């Protein structure tokens, strides 16, 4: 299947998957988000880029992948969530926790199965600025994705809030 045909098919599948699926597909269409495939490390399912682009890992996905695969659909929801968050929030543990929770809640909505224990625990965490909570979330993400998932390279908070924390020692 060509990239264009794949994108059309995956968008139609997202449209069928409830409000969040429809909202994600509409965002992709309205913002003309480009989607492509590129090989990344094993711990990466997909990536978002500036200027409205998403890339799925060729190790796992191709234009011939089954668009009914809940993992593909939930990954797209995750990456679009990052584009909506903006760069500053997306590049933080807080932003990742938010996107992981959105992704896996959506995944369970369209494919209700028990997930990996680390993912199930991530879904129970509060989305807040408690530093211990965010450190725990980062540990769970690495427990699931592996040590090559470099969540530890990101600040806990969006960078402007992280700087404010280091100056004032007060959580946002």
Secondary structure, DSSP 8 states (H G I E B T S, - for coil): --HHHHHHHHHHHHHTSHHHHHHHHHHHHHTT-EEEEE---TT-SEEEETTTEEEEETTT--TTS-TT-HHHHHHHHHHHHHHHH-HHHHTBHHHHHHHHHHHHHHHHHHS-----HHHHHHHHS--S--HHHHHHHHHHHHHHH-TTS-GGGSBSS-HHHHHHHHHH----
